[in-house]
Amino acid sequence: MANLFKYHLQKARRESRSIAAFNVFNMQSIRGVVEAAEEAGQPVIVQPSVGTVKRLGVETLYAMIEG
C-alpha cells in the first residue's frame, strides 16, 4: 500500500498535478469518495479524522476503504 501511495504521489508531481484528499467519517462517505475516484480513474487520499479512527479503529477503516 505504501509503495502504491508513493508511486501516485511521484507521478502527480512529475505531471504537475495534485491528488485530492477527502475527510471521511462513516461508511457512506468512504464509499462515495472511493466510488467517485474509481469512476474518474483518479487516485484519492481518504483522510479520516482522529475521532473517526478512535471510534471505528484502524482495521475497520482499512476494511471499509478496501471494500
For each residue, the residues with C-beta under 8 A, 3 or more apart:
1: 4 5
2: 5 6
3: 6 7
4: 1 7 8
5: 1 2 8 9
6: 2 3 9 10
7: 3 4 10 11
8: 4 5 11 12 19 43
9: 5 6 12 13 19
10: 6 7 13 14
11: 7 8 14 15
12: 8 9 15 17 18 19 43
13: 9 10 16
14: 10 11
15: 11 12
16: 13
17: 12
18: 12
19: 8 9 12 42 43 44 45
20: 42 44 45
21: 44 45 46 47
22: 29 33 44 45 46 47
23: 29 47 48 49
24: 29 30 33 46 47 48 52
25: 29 48 49 51 52
26: 29 30 52
27: 30 31 64
28: 31 32
29: 22 23 24 25 26 32 33
30: 24 26 27 33 34 46 61 64 65 67
31: 27 28 34 35 64 67
32: 28 29 35 36
33: 22 24 29 30 36 37 44 46
34: 30 31 37 38 44 46 65 67
35: 31 32 38 39
36: 32 33 39 40 44
37: 33 34 40 42 43 44
38: 34 35 41
39: 35 36
40: 36 37
41: 38
42: 19 20 37
43: 8 12 19 37
44: 19 20 21 22 33 34 36 37
45: 19 20 21 22
46: 21 22 24 30 33 34 65
47: 21 22 23 24
48: 23 24 25 52 53 56 61
49: 23 25 52 53
50: 53 54
51: 25 54 55
52: 24 25 26 48 49 55 56 61
53: 48 49 50 56 57 58 61
54: 50 51 57
55: 51 52
56: 48 52 53 60 61 64
57: 53 54 60 61
58: 53 61 62
59: 62 63
60: 56 57 63 64
61: 30 48 52 53 56 57 58 64 65
62: 58 59 65 66
63: 59 60 66 67
64: 27 30 31 56 60 61 67
65: 30 34 46 61 62
66: 62 63
67: 30 31 34 63 64
